Amino acid sequence: MAKKRKKLNFYSTDPDFRFEEEEREMTTFPPEKQSLKVWIDRKKRRGKEVTLVTGFIGSEAALKDLGKLLKSKCGVGGSVKDGEVIIQGNQREKVMDILLAAGYKAKKAGG
């Protein structure tokens, strides 16, 4: 998967100037330092419930691994989008148990 690069517009009087972007890799906090929130959501989903896990701090690859773990342990589908793990159905209790067993600090949030 190719990374999207922002185009920066600037002007330099040096004809040999080459702009080099620094690539920063986001460090992933260990599970005991993560504070995750587990939500049940129905918005924009035609009344169907999903379980959302938010508050993850780390790289996208680590978040995808967490999503894969949760989907396989719950036995349902889901996805990882915009820094959230989306699990199909009302799986809040299972997700809480899995996260706590993995060493994460997790709280129930929302209704």
C-alpha positions in Angstrom: 0.0 0.0 0.0 1.5 3.3 -1.1 1.6 6.2 1.4 -0.1 9.4 0.3 2.1 12.4 0.3 1.0 15.9 0.7 2.2 18.3 -1.9 3.9 21.3 -0.3 4.0 24.5 -2.2 7.0 26.7 -1.5 9.7 28.7 -3.3 13.4 28.5 -3.0 16.0 30.6 -4.7 18.6 27.8 -4.6 18.3 25.8 -7.9 19.8 22.7 -6.3 17.5 22.6 -3.3 15.7 19.3 -2.7 13.0 19.1 -0.1 13.3 15.9 2.0 10.4 14.9 4.2 11.1 13.3 7.5 9.2 10.1 7.9 8.1 9.7 11.5 6.9 6.4 12.6 4.4 6.5 15.4 5.5 4.6 18.4 2.9 2.2 19.9 2.3 2.4 23.6 2.4 -0.9 25.5 -1.0 -2.4 26.4 -0.8 -1.4 30.1 -0.4 2.3 29.1 -3.3 2.3 26.6 -6.7 3.6 27.7 -9.3 2.2 25.4 -13.0 2.9 25.3 -15.6 0.4 24.1 -18.8 1.8 22.6 -22.0 0.4 21.1 -23.0 2.4 18.1 -26.0 2.5 15.7 -25.5 5.8 13.9 -25.4 5.7 10.1 -25.7 1.9 10.2 -29.5 1.5 9.5 -30.2 0.5 13.1 -27.6 -2.3 13.2 -25.3 -2.3 16.2 -21.5 -2.3 16.1 -18.9 -2.3 18.8 -16.4 0.5 18.5 -13.0 0.4 20.2 -11.4 3.9 20.4 -8.5 5.6 22.1 -5.7 3.4 20.6 -2.3 5.2 20.5 0.2 3.7 18.1 0.9 2.7 14.5 -1.7 1.7 12.1 -0.2 -1.8 11.8 -0.5 -2.4 15.5 -4.1 -1.2 15.4 -4.9 -3.6 12.5 -3.3 -6.4 14.6 -5.6 -5.6 17.5 -8.6 -5.5 15.2 -7.7 -8.9 13.7 -7.3 -10.3 17.3 -10.7 -9.0 18.3 -12.5 -10.2 15.1 -11.1 -13.7 15.4 -11.8 -14.1 19.1 -15.4 -12.8 18.7 -16.0 -14.8 15.5 -17.5 -11.9 13.6 -16.5 -9.4 10.9 -15.3 -5.9 11.3 -12.8 -3.3 10.1 -10.3 -0.7 11.2 -11.0 2.8 10.1 -10.0 6.3 11.2 -8.2 5.0 14.3 -11.1 2.9 15.5 -11.7 -0.8 15.5 -15.3 -1.7 14.3 -16.7 -5.1 15.3 -20.0 -6.2 14.0 -22.8 -6.7 16.5 -23.2 -6.0 20.2 -19.9 -7.7 21.3 -19.1 -5.3 24.1 -18.7 -7.9 26.9 -16.5 -10.2 24.8 -14.4 -7.3 23.6 -13.9 -6.0 27.2 -12.9 -9.5 28.4 -10.4 -9.9 25.5 -8.9 -6.5 26.0 -8.5 -6.9 29.7 -6.9 -10.4 29.2 -4.5 -8.9 26.8 -3.4 -6.3 29.4 -5.2 -3.2 28.0 -7.0 -0.7 30.3 -10.5 -0.7 28.8 -13.7 1.1 29.9 -17.3 0.8 28.8 -18.4 4.1 27.3 -21.7 5.4 25.9 -25.1 3.8 26.4 
